[in-house]
């Protein structure tokens, strides 16, 4: 088989193994769906977001939090899932055994990325179905918005997957992987406009968050799923889609370089 063929076969295997792990399914696949339900129900008593003083207009809490939860799901599927998974495989000897086979590193990476794409597409599909059927969220109808969603999603999920592979080199053991990775992912979610509206954060914290990709993923997705007048709530009064692409591409290139430098079938300090 070619390297691409091996990678696709590896992606099928990785996806199958993913859905056999109950804790992984809950904390990466179902977590954004659960959080969307919690935030929508918990804050529905506050009324619609962006409503007029008389309570009319605006959008529901579910509609407001939907783009943030999609962004969080992309981060969880790519960064958290792969960083923890690969660190565990390195620790338990799986990577060492794979290194002794003819499997190219490219095919291994392609398999991991294929699994991330497959599971995140299913996750986003589930989020949209729950938002529409359970919370009556109106989804975009304009084709150009779905085209915008497509390129933002594609760039975001590839970048997240690459960064997850790069981050997997940081934990020394599989046991320490969750302790290293999860706090990073959780902090990024709180400062990037996923759980807390980005415009209410202090300016210095907004500047810190703007360095990292999740802020830009969430902002790009808000431009797809929120009404156009919500752009006024963005820090610069614009969706800044050009910067969304630039920042994600910079992180993608940086992640690829980090993967090339740090990835080993066996840790050097083992």
N, C-alpha and C positions, 0 to 999 in steps of 0.2 A: 504494500500500500504506500501511497505518497504521504508526505508529511501532513498535508491537509486532510487526506483521508483518515490517517491515524488520529489527527486532532478531532475530527468530527465523531469518530467512534469513541474517543475518550470523552467528548462532551456528552454523548448519550449515557455513558457509564457514570459520569460525575452527576448528571441530573437524576439518574435513578437512585444513586446513593444519597443524594441530598434529601429526597423525599422519604427516605427510610430513617431519618434522624429527627425524632420528635422535638428535641430542644431547639434544633436549628430551624425547623419549620415555624415554631412559635416566635422565636426571638428575631428572626429575619423575614420570614415570609408573611406571617399573620400579624406581626407587631404593628405595622402602620395601619392595618385595617382596624385593629382593636383600639389604637390611639385615636383614629378618626371618630369611632363610635363614642369613646369616652369624652373627647373634647366637644363633640356635637351635642351630646346630651347634657353634659355638665354646665355648659355656658349658654344653652338655648334660652334660659330665663333672662339673659341680658339683652335679648332682642337681636334684631338683624345688625350686621356690621355695615356701617355707612348709612344707617337709616336717618331720615329727617327728624327734627325735634319732636314732631307729632307721632313718630314711630313708623311712618310709612317709608316704603322703598328699602334700599339696601339689599344685602344678600344674607342668606342663612349662615350660621356658624359652620355647618358642614361644608358649604360651598367655599367659605373663606379658608378653611384649613386643608381642603383637598390638595392644592398644589404643594403645600409644605409636606404633607404626608407622602406624596409621590416622590418628592425629593429625598425625604428620609429613607424611603424604601430603596431608592437607587443607591444611596450611601451604604445602607445595611447589606444589600445584596452584593455590592462590589467590594467595598473596603473591609467592613467587618467580617463578612462571611469568608472571603478569600484569605485575609490576614490570619484569622484564627485557624482556618482549615489547613492552610499550607504549613503554618508553624507546627500544628499537630502532626501532620504527615512527616515533617522533618524530624520531629522528636521521636515518633514511634518507629522510625526506620523505613517508612514507605518510600520516601524520596531516595534513600540509599539503594533500595531494591530496584526502583525505577531507573536509577542511574546506571545500573548494571545491565539494563535491557537496551535494545536498539531504539527505544522511544526518544525522538529528538526533543530538546527543550521547547522548540517552537510548537510541537504537537501537544506537549503538556500544557503550555500556556493557552493554546487555542481551545483545548478541552475545558480548561477552567473558565475562560471567557464565554464559551458556548453555554456552559451551565448557568453562568450569571445572567446572560441575556435571556435564556429560556425561562428561568425562574422569575426574573424581574418582569418580563412581559406578562406572565400569568398573574403576578402580584398586582401590577397596575390594572390589568383587566378586572381583577376581583375588586380593587378599590373603586373603579369607575362603576361597576355594577352595584356595589353596596351603596355608593353615594347616590346613584340615580334611583334605585328601587327603595332603599330604606330611608333616605333623607330627602328625596325629591330634588336633588341638585340638577339644575339645567346645565347640560354639557354643551360645549361649543358646537355650532352648526356650520361655521364658515370653513371651507376647505383650506384656506391659507393658514388658519390657526392650527389645524391638524398637521399641515406641512411644517409649521414652525415647531410644533411639539415633536415631530419626528426627528428633526436635526438636533434639537436640544437633548432629546432622550438618547439618541445614538452617541453623541459626543460625551454626554454625561456618564453613560453606563460603561463605555470603553475606558474613559479616564478613571472612573471609580475602580474598575477591575484591575487596571494597571497599578494604581496606587495601593490596592489591597495586596497584590503580589509583592510590591516593593516593601510595604510595611511588615510583611510576614517575616522579614529578616531581622526585625528588632527583638521580638521575644526570644529568650534563650531556650525556653522549653515550651512544649505544648501546654503544660499546666499554667504557665504564666501568661499565655497569649491573651486570654480573656481579660486578665487584670491590666494588661498593657493597652489593648485595643479598645475595649468598650468605653473606658472613661474618655478617650479621645473623641470617639464617635458621639458620645452623649453630650459633651461640652459643645462640639460643633453644632449639634442640633439646636441647642438652647441659644446660641449667639448668632445663628444664621437665618432667623426668621421662620423656623419650623413650628415651634411651640409658642414663641413670644413674637408679637408683631415687630418687625425689624425697625420700624420708625420710632418705637418707644425706647429703644436701647440708647445708652449714652453714646455720644459721638465717638469717643475713643474706642468703645467696644465695637461699634459699627466699622471703624477703620481696621481693627484687628480681624473681624470676620471677613472683611472684603479681601483679605489676602488668600483665603481658603476657597476651594471650589464650591462648597455646599451653598454658600450665600448666593452665588451666581446661578446655580442650578435652580434654587427655590425662586429667585427673581425671574428667571426665564420662564418657569412654569406658571408663575402668577400672571405673566403677560398672556398666557394661553387661556387660563381658566377663570380669571377674574374680569369683571367688566372694565372697559377701557378707562373709565373715570377714576379707577383705583390707582392709576399711574401717579396721581398727585400725592399718594402716600409714600412713594419711593423717595429715597434721600435726595436725588437730583431731579425729581419730577419726570423721570424717563425710565423706560424699561432697560435701556442700555444694552440692547441685544448684541451689539458689536463687541462690547466688553465681555459679555457672557461667553462668546465664542473665543475671544483672545485669552481670557483667563483659563478656560478649560483646556485650550490647546497648549498653553504654557505648562500647566500641570501634567498634561498627557506626555509631553516631550520629557519633562523632568522625571516623571515616573518611569518612562521607558529607559532613560539613562540609569536611574537607580536600580531597576531590575537587572540591567546588563552588568552593572558593577557588583551588586550584592548577591544575586541569586546563585546558590550552590546546591547541588544534590545533598551535600553534607556540609555542615557548618565547619568553618576553618578552625574554630576553637573547640570542636568536639573532641 
